[in-house]
Amino acid sequence: MDILRIGCVSYLNAKPLIYGLEQDAGFKLDLAVPSKLLEGLQAQRHDIALLPAIDYQRMPDLKIVPSGGIGSDGETLTVRIFSRSAPPEIKTLACDGDSHTSVALARVLLAEQHGITPDFVPLVEAGGSDAVLLIGDKVVCEEPQGYRHQMDLGSAWKELTGLPFVFAVWMARGGI
């Protein structure tokens, strides 16, 4: 293999994981939102990618590459639910399509911490939703207006379990 084709999260929190690779001729770097990276491995455009942790089950013969990832031991500031009412009153959650892991984590946390199972809808339907789940740079740089409550999913997981949470890990196609 002459050039290793790498798919990576396009957000600021992944920059330390790929620092210097852009200038190295041995690597071809493709940046995308987390939910699009699995497609790159499936279509063989990527040899290795920083995938949402939940995607491990979505493609046969994936191998975890133990060389870092994205996780938190508490507050993330980059994965949050914004709601107009208190979390136990959320009926509809509009979800950012950029992440698979965060949507699954939101389902678990809302059920376990608040005893609710709201309807999950795409973010484009946010206008009629009680709450929105957003991830990435857009959450840190531009918090949405009109939402009185926030729930940081890293903090909520830590509170529920006492454990850190892994959002994304490096994975490679079998044989790479």
GROMACS elastic network, one bead per residue, 0.5 to 0.9 nm:
[ bonds ]
;  ai    aj funct       b0    kb
    1     4     6  0.69283   500
    1   176     6  0.88580   500
    2    26     6  0.67480   500
    2    27     6  0.86450   500
    3    25     6  0.74570   500
    3    27     6  0.52235   500
    3    28     6  0.65621   500
    4    26     6  0.62952   500
    4    28     6  0.61763   500
    4    29     6  0.84707   500
    4    46     6  0.79497   500
    4    47     6  0.64099   500
    4    48     6  0.77827   500
    5    26     6  0.87711   500
    5    27     6  0.59109   500
    5    29     6  0.61500   500
    5    30     6  0.76164   500
    5    45     6  0.70462   500
    5    47     6  0.52076   500
    5    48     6  0.66380   500
    5    49     6  0.84826   500
    6    27     6  0.69933   500
    6    28     6  0.60349   500
    6    30     6  0.60994   500
    6    31     6  0.84218   500
    6    45     6  0.85644   500
    6    46     6  0.54107   500
    6    47     6  0.60956   500
    6    48     6  0.51202   500
    6    49     6  0.55188   500
    6    50     6  0.82167   500
    7    28     6  0.85524   500
    7    29     6  0.61177   500
    7    31     6  0.58976   500
    7    32     6  0.72365   500
    7    37     6  0.60713   500
    7    38     6  0.87259   500
    7    40     6  0.71020   500
    7    41     6  0.81295   500
    7    45     6  0.84304   500
    7    46     6  0.57749   500
    7    47     6  0.78561   500
    7    48     6  0.63023   500
    7    50     6  0.63923   500
    7    51     6  0.84242   500
    8    11     6  0.87793   500
    8    14     6  0.74846   500
    8    17     6  0.88802   500
    8    18     6  0.79535   500
    8    29     6  0.73104   500
    8    30     6  0.62685   500
    8    32     6  0.63325   500
    8    33     6  0.80166   500
    8    34     6  0.75948   500
    8    37     6  0.70961   500
    8    48     6  0.86012   500
    8    49     6  0.55671   500
    8    50     6  0.50707   500
    8    51     6  0.77010   500
    8   170     6  0.87464   500
    9    12     6  0.84561   500
    9    13     6  0.84521   500
    9    14     6  0.60922   500
    9    15     6  0.84593   500
    9    30     6  0.86087   500
    9    31     6  0.56582   500
    9    32     6  0.53635   500
    9    33     6  0.54538   500
    9    34     6  0.54093   500
    9    37     6  0.77284   500
    9    49     6  0.83550   500
    9    50     6  0.64274   500
    9    51     6  0.79249   500
   10    13     6  0.85020   500
   10    14     6  0.69652   500
   10    15     6  0.79298   500
   10    30     6  0.85515   500
   10    32     6  0.50280   500
   10    33     6  0.57701   500
   10    34     6  0.78023   500
   10   136     6  0.88120   500
   11    14     6  0.57718   500
   11    15     6  0.71473   500
   11    31     6  0.85939   500
   11    32     6  0.83836   500
   11    33     6  0.75733   500
   11    34     6  0.89601   500
   11   136     6  0.59921   500
   11   137     6  0.59262   500
   12    15     6  0.53725   500
   12    16     6  0.82879   500
   12   136     6  0.78978   500
   12   137     6  0.65865   500
   13    16     6  0.71008   500
   13    17     6  0.83542   500
   13    70     6  0.75974   500
   13    78     6  0.87794   500
   13   136     6  0.81493   500
   13   137     6  0.82719   500
   14    17     6  0.53838   500
   14    18     6  0.69095   500
   14    19     6  0.88153   500
   14    50     6  0.88012   500
   14    69     6  0.81132   500
   14    70     6  0.72614   500
   15    18     6  0.54612   500
   15    19     6  0.58571   500
   16    19     6  0.51608   500
   16    20     6  0.89287   500
   17    67     6  0.89704   500
   17    68     6  0.73366   500
   17    69     6  0.76308   500
   18    21     6  0.56080   500
   18    22     6  0.77433   500
   18    29     6  0.86415   500
   19    22     6  0.74110   500
   20    23     6  0.57940   500
   20    24     6  0.68341   500
   21    24     6  0.51170   500
   21    25     6  0.81608   500
   21    26     6  0.82713   500
   21    27     6  0.63418   500
   21    28     6  0.80113   500
   21    29     6  0.72941   500
   22    25     6  0.79386   500
   22    27     6  0.72915   500
   22    28     6  0.73959   500
   22    29     6  0.64825   500
   23    26     6  0.88785   500
   23    27     6  0.83278   500
   24    27     6  0.58954   500
   24    28     6  0.83252   500
   25    28     6  0.74269   500
   28    46     6  0.88719   500
   29    46     6  0.88457   500
   30    46     6  0.81249   500
   31    37     6  0.84507   500
   32    35     6  0.81510   500
   32    36     6  0.63310   500
   32    37     6  0.65627   500
   33    36     6  0.57513   500
   33    37     6  0.70235   500
   33    98     6  0.54913   500
   33    99     6  0.75133   500
   33   136     6  0.87403   500
   34    37     6  0.55981   500
   34    38     6  0.80292   500
   34    50     6  0.76592   500
   34    51     6  0.62635   500
   34    52     6  0.61728   500
   34    98     6  0.57430   500
   34    99     6  0.55532   500
   34   100     6  0.77256   500
   34   168     6  0.83580   500
   35    38     6  0.68313   500
   35    39     6  0.82275   500
   35    51     6  0.78219   500
   35    52     6  0.71865   500
   35    55     6  0.87421   500
   35    97     6  0.70112   500
   35   100     6  0.60145   500
   35   101     6  0.88294   500
   36    39     6  0.56414   500
   36    40     6  0.70617   500
   36    51     6  0.88838   500
   36    98     6  0.75191   500
   36    99     6  0.86487   500
   37    40     6  0.51939   500
   37    41     6  0.68336   500
   37    42     6  0.89124   500
   37    46     6  0.82792   500
   37    49     6  0.64674   500
   37    50     6  0.73438   500
   37    51     6  0.62338   500
   37    52     6  0.84531   500
   38    41     6  0.52283   500
   38    42     6  0.62181   500
   38    43     6  0.86129   500
   38    46     6  0.88251   500
   38    49     6  0.75514   500
   38    50     6  0.88341   500
   38    51     6  0.65495   500
   38    52     6  0.84572   500
   38    55     6  0.71108   500
   38    58     6  0.83884   500
   38    59     6  0.81050   500
   39    42     6  0.50020   500
   39    43     6  0.60014   500
   39    44     6  0.83417   500
   39    45     6  0.83785   500
   39    46     6  0.87923   500
   40    43     6  0.52524   500
   40    44     6  0.59801   500
   40    46     6  0.51990   500
   40    47     6  0.83472   500
   40    48     6  0.89654   500
   40    49     6  0.80826   500
   41    45     6  0.60336   500
   41    47     6  0.62759   500
   41    48     6  0.70020   500
   41    49     6  0.71846   500
   41    59     6  0.88141   500
   41   172     6  0.76190   500
   41   173     6  0.66133   500
   42    45     6  0.77324   500
   42    46     6  0.81454   500
   42    59     6  0.74463   500
   42   173     6  0.82336   500
   43    46     6  0.77032   500
   44    47     6  0.65885   500
   44   173     6  0.82854   500
   46    49     6  0.66454   500
   46   172     6  0.83335   500
   46   173     6  0.84009   500
   47   171     6  0.86648   500
   47   172     6  0.58076   500
   47   173     6  0.60323   500
   47   176     6  0.65128   500
   48    51     6  0.89047   500
   48    65     6  0.85310   500
   48   170     6  0.67984   500
   48   171     6  0.55788   500
   48   173     6  0.65907   500
   48   176     6  0.78731   500
   49   169     6  0.81004   500
   49   170     6  0.54967   500
   49   171     6  0.54967   500
   49   172     6  0.64078   500
   49   173     6  0.89620   500
   50    53     6  0.87793   500
   50    69     6  0.70990   500
   50    70     6  0.86026   500
   50   168     6  0.61317   500
   50   169     6  0.52877   500
   50   171     6  0.62489   500
   50   172     6  0.88399   500
   51    54     6  0.81207   500
   51    55     6  0.64971   500
   51    56     6  0.77637   500
   51    69     6  0.88253   500
   51   167     6  0.84365   500
   51   168     6  0.52198   500
   51   169     6  0.56133   500
   51   170     6  0.61018   500
   51   171     6  0.64852   500
   52    55     6  0.55389   500
   52    56     6  0.77171   500
   52    70     6  0.89040   500
   52    99     6  0.70267   500
   52   100     6  0.64169   500
   52   101     6  0.55731   500
   52   102     6  0.84847   500
   52   166     6  0.86934   500
   52   167     6  0.57725   500
   52   169     6  0.66330   500
   52   170     6  0.88238   500
   53    56     6  0.59109   500
   53    57     6  0.86486   500
   53   100     6  0.83721   500
   53   101     6  0.62024   500
   53   166     6  0.68617   500
   53   167     6  0.55441   500
   53   169     6  0.59813   500
   53   170     6  0.88435   500
   54    57     6  0.64463   500
   54    58     6  0.77499   500
   54   100     6  0.67220   500
   54   101     6  0.52804   500
   54   104     6  0.79788   500
   54   167     6  0.81295   500
   54   168     6  0.81324   500
   55    58     6  0.50373   500
   55    59     6  0.72775   500
   55   100     6  0.74179   500
   55   101     6  0.76974   500
   55   168     6  0.89301   500
   56    59     6  0.65467   500
   56    60     6  0.83205   500
   56    62     6  0.66097   500
   56    63     6  0.82711   500
   56    64     6  0.81581   500
   56   171     6  0.78138   500
   57    60     6  0.73112   500
   57    62     6  0.83288   500
   58    62     6  0.88188   500
   59    62     6  0.62608   500
   59   173     6  0.88084   500
   60   173     6  0.85857   500
   60   174     6  0.84422   500
   61   172     6  0.86404   500
   61   173     6  0.64476   500
   61   174     6  0.51582   500
   61   175     6  0.87561   500
   62   171     6  0.62848   500
   62   172     6  0.56994   500
   62   173     6  0.50231   500
   62   174     6  0.56536   500
   63   170     6  0.85012   500
   63   171     6  0.53709   500
   63   172     6  0.51862   500
   63   173     6  0.63270   500
   63   174     6  0.62121   500
   63   175     6  0.89482   500
   63   176     6  0.88633   500
   64    67     6  0.88723   500
   64   169     6  0.71130   500
   64   170     6  0.59967   500
   64   172     6  0.65196   500
   65    68     6  0.81366   500
   65   169     6  0.74893   500
   65   170     6  0.52176   500
   65   171     6  0.53737   500
   65   172     6  0.68075   500
   66    69     6  0.83728   500
   66   169     6  0.78984   500
   66   170     6  0.70685   500
   66   171     6  0.85699   500
   67   169     6  0.81432   500
   67   170     6  0.69569   500
   68   168     6  0.89609   500
   68   169     6  0.66300   500
   68   170     6  0.70382   500
   69   166     6  0.74911   500
   69   167     6  0.76943   500
   69   168     6  0.54682   500
   69   170     6  0.62791   500
   70   165     6  0.87695   500
   70   166     6  0.61027   500
   70   167     6  0.55097   500
   70   168     6  0.50117   500
   70   169     6  0.65188   500
   71    76     6  0.82857   500
   71   154     6  0.83318   500
   71   164     6  0.71033   500
   71   165     6  0.54338   500
   71   167     6  0.52315   500
   71   168     6  0.68913   500
   71   169     6  0.86766   500
   72    75     6  0.67305   500
   72    76     6  0.60923   500
   72   154     6  0.60243   500
   72   155     6  0.84160   500
   72   158     6  0.87378   500
   72   164     6  0.55478   500
   72   165     6  0.54445   500
   72   166     6  0.66165   500
   72   167     6  0.79554   500
   73    76     6  0.81581   500
   73   154     6  0.69377   500
   73   155     6  0.76982   500
   73   157     6  0.88779   500
   73   158     6  0.67041   500
   73   162     6  0.88481   500
   73   163     6  0.68868   500
   73   165     6  0.64459   500
   73   166     6  0.88706   500
   74   152     6  0.86481   500
   74   153     6  0.83804   500
   74   156     6  0.76347   500
   74   157     6  0.74234   500
   74   158     6  0.54073   500
   74   159     6  0.79973   500
   74   162     6  0.89538   500
   74   163     6  0.83147   500
   74   164     6  0.64950   500
   74   165     6  0.79829   500
   75    78     6  0.85916   500
   75    79     6  0.88292   500
   75   152     6  0.61950   500
   75   153     6  0.73476   500
   75   156     6  0.80521   500
   75   158     6  0.83029   500
   76    79     6  0.62552   500
   76    80     6  0.82256   500
   76   152     6  0.66674   500
   76   153     6  0.73607   500
   76   154     6  0.54106   500
   76   155     6  0.71761   500
   77    80     6  0.67939   500
   77   135     6  0.86928   500
   77   136     6  0.86513   500
   77   139     6  0.72176   500
   77   140     6  0.63595   500
   77   152     6  0.63764   500
   77   153     6  0.85516   500
   77   154     6  0.81268   500
   78   134     6  0.77186   500
   78   135     6  0.52447   500
   78   137     6  0.66401   500
   78   138     6  0.80429   500
   78   139     6  0.56027   500
   78   140     6  0.60184   500
   78   152     6  0.79002   500
   78   153     6  0.87826   500
   78   154     6  0.88826   500
   79   102     6  0.70379   500
   79   133     6  0.73992   500
   79   134     6  0.59883   500
   79   136     6  0.66696   500
   79   139     6  0.72589   500
   79   151     6  0.85588   500
   79   152     6  0.60426   500
   79   153     6  0.58359   500
   79   154     6  0.72247   500
   80   102     6  0.88256   500
   80   106     6  0.89654   500
   80   132     6  0.82475   500
   80   133     6  0.57819   500
   80   134     6  0.56961   500
   80   135     6  0.65679   500
   80   139     6  0.74498   500
   80   150     6  0.66038   500
   80   151     6  0.54077   500
   80   153     6  0.56768   500
   80   154     6  0.83688   500
   81    87     6  0.88504   500
   81    93     6  0.84193   500
   81    95     6  0.89597   500
   81   106     6  0.81037   500
   81   131     6  0.66591   500
   81   132     6  0.55344   500
   81   134     6  0.64306   500
   81   135     6  0.89068   500
   81   149     6  0.81088   500
   81   150     6  0.55823   500
   81   151     6  0.50012   500
   81   152     6  0.65472   500
   81   153     6  0.74378   500
   82   130     6  0.86684   500
   82   131     6  0.54409   500
   82   132     6  0.53185   500
   82   133     6  0.64624   500
   82   134     6  0.78944   500
   82   143     6  0.86520   500
   82   144     6  0.76661   500
   82   146     6  0.89652   500
   82   147     6  0.57176   500
   82   148     6  0.74912   500
   82   149     6  0.57466   500
   82   151     6  0.65587   500
   82   152     6  0.88576   500
   83    86     6  0.68264   500
   83    87     6  0.69496   500
   83    90     6  0.73842   500
   83    93     6  0.85133   500
   83   129     6  0.87226   500
   83   130     6  0.58255   500
   83   132     6  0.64621   500
   83   133     6  0.87890   500
   83   146     6  0.84625   500
   83   147     6  0.50731   500
   83   148     6  0.63314   500
   83   149     6  0.50895   500
   83   150     6  0.62818   500
   83   151     6  0.82840   500
   84    87     6  0.87147   500
   84    90     6  0.83409   500
   84   129     6  0.89673   500
   84   130     6  0.57797   500
   84   131     6  0.62608   500
   84   146     6  0.69473   500
   84   148     6  0.53497   500
   84   149     6  0.62305   500
   84   150     6  0.89460   500
   85    88     6  0.81409   500
   85    89     6  0.61617   500
   85    90     6  0.67235   500
   85   130     6  0.69803   500
   85   131     6  0.79625   500
   85   147     6  0.77952   500
   85   148     6  0.69016   500
   85   149     6  0.65841   500
   86    89     6  0.56420   500
   86    90     6  0.70373   500
   86   148     6  0.82463   500
   86   149     6  0.63053   500
   86   150     6  0.87217   500
   87    90     6  0.53927   500
   87   110     6  0.75377   500
   87   114     6  0.68816   500
   87   116     6  0.86245   500
   87   131     6  0.85648   500
   87   149     6  0.77266   500
   87   150     6  0.85364   500
   87   151     6  0.80070   500
   88    91     6  0.86012   500
   88   110     6  0.77689   500
   88   113     6  0.86353   500
   88   114     6  0.51666   500
   88   115     6  0.71434   500
   88   116     6  0.64536   500
   89   114     6  0.88049   500
   89   116     6  0.80877   500
   89   130     6  0.83677   500
   90    93     6  0.70853   500
   90   110     6  0.89854   500
   90   116     6  0.76954   500
   90   117     6  0.85886   500
   90   118     6  0.63067   500
   90   119     6  0.88945   500
   90   129     6  0.84908   500
   90   130     6  0.56574   500
   90   131     6  0.66469   500
   91   116     6  0.81263   500
   91   117     6  0.76987   500
   91   119     6  0.62460   500
   91   120     6  0.88345   500
   91   129     6  0.76244   500
   91   130     6  0.63080   500
   91   131     6  0.82128   500
   92   117     6  0.88593   500
   92   118     6  0.50773   500
   92   120     6  0.59656   500
   92   121     6  0.71440   500
   92   126     6  0.87809   500
   92   128     6  0.80300   500
   92   129     6  0.50147   500
   92   130     6  0.54308   500
   92   131     6  0.64643   500
   92   132     6  0.84241   500
   93   118     6  0.64162   500
   93   119     6  0.61000   500
   93   121     6  0.61634   500
   93   122     6  0.83725   500
   93   123     6  0.83943   500
   93   126     6  0.77063   500
   93   129     6  0.58601   500
   93   130     6  0.62980   500
   93   132     6  0.53269   500
   93   133     6  0.68290   500
   94   119     6  0.83404   500
   94   120     6  0.58853   500
   94   122     6  0.52842   500
   94   124     6  0.75781   500
   94   125     6  0.64107   500
   94   126     6  0.50827   500
   94   127     6  0.86584   500
   94   128     6  0.87254   500
   94   129     6  0.60948   500
   94   130     6  0.80686   500
   94   131     6  0.62356   500
   94   133     6  0.61573   500
   94   134     6  0.87243   500
   95    98     6  0.86370   500
   95    99     6  0.86375   500
   95   102     6  0.89023   500
   95   103     6  0.67537   500
   95   120     6  0.66107   500
   95   121     6  0.60521   500
   95   122     6  0.51779   500
   95   124     6  0.85615   500
   95   125     6  0.88908   500
   95   126     6  0.80789   500
   95   131     6  0.87282   500
   95   132     6  0.58668   500
   95   134     6  0.67270   500
   96    99     6  0.66100   500
   96   100     6  0.89239   500
   96   102     6  0.87594   500
   96   103     6  0.79752   500
   96   122     6  0.67573   500
   96   123     6  0.52817   500
   96   124     6  0.86457   500
   96   132     6  0.75930   500
   96   133     6  0.57788   500
   96   134     6  0.51965   500
   96   135     6  0.68128   500
   97   100     6  0.73707   500
   97   103     6  0.85467   500
   97   122     6  0.67487   500
   97   123     6  0.68894   500
   97   134     6  0.86918   500
   98   134     6  0.84727   500
   98   135     6  0.73185   500
   98   136     6  0.84738   500
   99   102     6  0.57037   500
   99   103     6  0.66947   500
   99   134     6  0.87979   500
   99   135     6  0.72901   500
  100   103     6  0.54607   500
  100   104     6  0.65259   500
  100   105     6  0.87676   500
  101   104     6  0.52172   500
  101   105     6  0.60787   500
  101   106     6  0.85772   500
  101   167     6  0.62746   500
  101   168     6  0.79644   500
  102   106     6  0.60137   500
  102   107     6  0.86303   500
  102   133     6  0.81470   500
  102   134     6  0.86639   500
  102   135     6  0.77751   500
  102   153     6  0.78657   500
  102   167     6  0.73946   500
  103   106     6  0.50904   500
  103   107     6  0.63810   500
  103   108     6  0.88607   500
  103   120     6  0.85785   500
  103   133     6  0.76408   500
  104   107     6  0.51648   500
  104   108     6  0.64628   500
  104   109     6  0.87707   500
  105   108     6  0.51549   500
  105   109     6  0.61051   500
  105   110     6  0.85089   500
  105   153     6  0.74237   500
  105   157     6  0.82333   500
  106   109     6  0.51561   500
  106   110     6  0.59219   500
  106   111     6  0.83687   500
  106   133     6  0.80025   500
  106   153     6  0.70270   500
  107   110     6  0.54590   500
  107   111     6  0.61611   500
  107   112     6  0.85096   500
  107   116     6  0.86964   500
  107   117     6  0.70256   500
  107   118     6  0.83017   500
  107   120     6  0.86771   500
  108   111     6  0.53017   500
  108   112     6  0.59174   500
  108   113     6  0.82135   500
  108   117     6  0.89545   500
  109   112     6  0.51420   500
  109   113     6  0.55185   500
  109   114     6  0.74101   500
  109   115     6  0.87896   500
  109   153     6  0.77729   500
  109   156     6  0.70309   500
  109   157     6  0.69607   500
  109   160     6  0.78981   500
  110   113     6  0.55424   500
  110   114     6  0.51593   500
  110   115     6  0.63680   500
  110   116     6  0.56589   500
  110   117     6  0.67358   500
  110   118     6  0.81883   500
  111   114     6  0.56190   500
  111   117     6  0.57692   500
  111   118     6  0.87934   500
  112   115     6  0.56773   500
  112   116     6  0.78859   500
  112   160     6  0.80623   500
  113   116     6  0.83012   500
  113   156     6  0.82830   500
  113   160     6  0.71864   500
  114   117     6  0.88705   500
  117   120     6  0.86538   500
  121   124     6  0.81797   500
  121   125     6  0.65178   500
  121   126     6  0.78014   500
  121   129     6  0.83122   500
  122   125     6  0.57101   500
  122   126     6  0.73258   500
  123   126     6  0.51206   500
  123   127     6  0.86613   500
  123   132     6  0.71735   500
  123   133     6  0.80476   500
  123   134     6  0.86789   500
  124   127     6  0.77351   500
  125   128     6  0.64398   500
  125   129     6  0.70816   500
  126   130     6  0.80465   500
  126   131     6  0.75074   500
  126   132     6  0.66052   500
  127   130     6  0.85546   500
  128   131     6  0.89212   500
  129   132     6  0.71549   500
  130   147     6  0.89450   500
  131   147     6  0.77809   500
  134   138     6  0.77081   500
  134   139     6  0.62407   500
  135   138     6  0.69009   500
  135   139     6  0.58748   500
  135   140     6  0.86566   500
  136   139     6  0.57715   500
  136   140     6  0.71792   500
  137   140     6  0.52922   500
  137   141     6  0.60151   500
  137   142     6  0.81997   500
  138   141     6  0.51912   500
  138   142     6  0.54559   500
  138   143     6  0.71834   500
  139   142     6  0.56263   500
  139   143     6  0.52911   500
  139   144     6  0.78170   500
  140   143     6  0.65655   500
  142   145     6  0.87586   500
  144   147     6  0.70259   500
  145   148     6  0.85780   500
  147   150     6  0.75431   500
  151   154     6  0.88625   500
  151   155     6  0.79181   500
  151   156     6  0.71051   500
  152   155     6  0.54433   500
  152   156     6  0.61818   500
  152   157     6  0.87244   500
  153   157     6  0.60160   500
  153   158     6  0.85104   500
  154   157     6  0.52606   500
  154   158     6  0.62597   500
  154   159     6  0.86400   500
  154   164     6  0.75934   500
  154   165     6  0.65910   500
  155   158     6  0.51112   500
  155   159     6  0.60887   500
  155   160     6  0.85692   500
  155   164     6  0.89435   500
  156   159     6  0.50499   500
  156   160     6  0.60998   500
  156   161     6  0.86139   500
  157   160     6  0.50511   500
  157   161     6  0.59792   500
  157   162     6  0.74062   500
  157   163     6  0.72151   500
  157   164     6  0.73978   500
  157   165     6  0.69267   500
  158   161     6  0.53717   500
  158   163     6  0.51721   500
  158   164     6  0.59306   500
  158   165     6  0.74845   500
  159   162     6  0.56698   500
  159   163     6  0.80938   500
  160   163     6  0.81994   500
  161   164     6  0.82649   500
  166   169     6  0.75086   500
  172   175     6  0.82427   500
  172   176     6  0.63822   500
  173   176     6  0.58637   500
